Amino acid sequence: MIQAIKKGRTIIFIVFLLFIWELIVQFAQIPQWLLPAPSAIIIEAVQSYKAFLPHVFASVQLALLGLAIGIIFGLSVAVLLHRSAMIRELFYPILIVSQNVPVLVLAPLLIIWFGFGLLPKLIIICLVCFFPIVIAAMDGFRQTSPELKHYFEMIGATKAQTFWKLEWPYAYPAIFSGIKIAATYSVMGAVIAEWLGAKKGIGVYMTLAQSSFRTDRVFMAIFAIVLLSLLLFSGIRVLEKLVVKGRGLHAEHSRHS
Amino acid sequence: MLNIQGIHKSFGSLQVINNLSFEVKEGEFVAIIGPSGSGKSTLFQLIGGISTLDGGAILLDEEDIQLKRGTIGYMPQQPCLLPWRTILENVTIVEELQQQPHIEQAQAWLEKVGLAQFENAYPNALSGGMQQRVSFIRAIVSDKPILCLDEPFSALDEFTRLEMQAWLLSIWEQHRKSILFVTHNIEEALFLADRILVLTKRPATIKEEMIVPFERPRSEGIRHSAKFYALKQQLFNYLKEEKDDAYVD
């Protein structure tokens, strides 16, 4: 009940901000190519959604595919780094340092190496997605309670059994935290990837809109990106509720709302 | 049954266990009490096979179990239930590590101790005392020749602890599985055990051995008998001597 009221408040506040925006644009008579009013953006959205939707689907497809590969790749790396001290010592510092290289500067390189096809785009999304997953999963594995680990030793579990039956499920809430962050990044990654060259996608739509000074369409694309990220985020939350069982408290902690 | 033969254990220059020997016979309930930090948990790590012996031997049914894990049934201080598994899945975990678990047998045990209704519940739905009951059933269902209980009730409140002692006693008196029970609660040891071993302070060895004279099946009533008080006082004095010595050091 209280939560519903709070959510209602947030929505009312957002509507209020949009209203202020509308007022400022109307009164200051800002030209539409500079900053369109929310009403103009909505009208444009209603008029041109048919042309816009295929771009959205293309981006969603790209983002989901990239996210899926990022999750698989990220979890594999996390498991490897966690289970082998030698690999961890060698690669963990490199992994951290590599995150200081902005993905945007890598993009031209990826295009030189792999062309304009699907591969360089997936690599970009994968690069932005996998890091939060690796870090979250490794933290989750490490935080396994020492009492439970000791118990597993006492009942004669092998290293592999301790990992797959204890540390791996123990890390679920942490892993889902990582995936939620990665999911929001994946949409951004997809748009960036599309800027570099694609036939379809929100990124392409934005570039076209921008070069013809259709600022209203740029905003439409931005809202679409925000909406998609939120949708993905809540989709993963639903999945989390299905997978993470018996841990009301932990699940509560790992929520980002 | 379980034979501890003159074992030694040190961590670096710190000698924790010195020439400790005792035996737990088939169907016997043995309690070990000792001052805190007297190496009780080290003893369990040695029996559980996760720590190496510096000398001596540990035999279970004539077989050397040094560094052999998973040969004993174990119940730790904390319930250590896995939150993502149902009660039934938790109870069968030990068997699951080695073979196909006997689900029916586990169900029968839960039924017997009145936990059947929680079979498909997750541990967070159970109180601390209930979780410890599940933990004990898990140790029994693991189907090992001996159960090692490591201060199993020390994290519970006083009332739940008394309840759990009576519960454990009633189950044990029906089944008579060998139990090695570590505790720092004198009354608990007296109420439950056939025999009590008092450890010295570090390095631990056997200070005294007491055969508990109460008949079985025991009732709550014995807690209030004069004999119970006298034995309790005697054990208390043994422990106090060790404590005093420790201060002199």
Interface residues (C-beta under 8 A of the other chain):
Chain A: E147 L148 H150 Y151 E153 M154 I155 G156 A157 T158 Q161 K165 L166 P169 Y170 Y172 V244 K245 G246 R247 G248 L249 H250
Chain B: F44 Q45 G48 G49 I50 K68 R69 G70 T71 I72 Y74 P76 Q77 Q78 C80 L82 P83 W84 R85 T86 I93 V94 E96 L97 Q98 Y122 P123 N124 S142
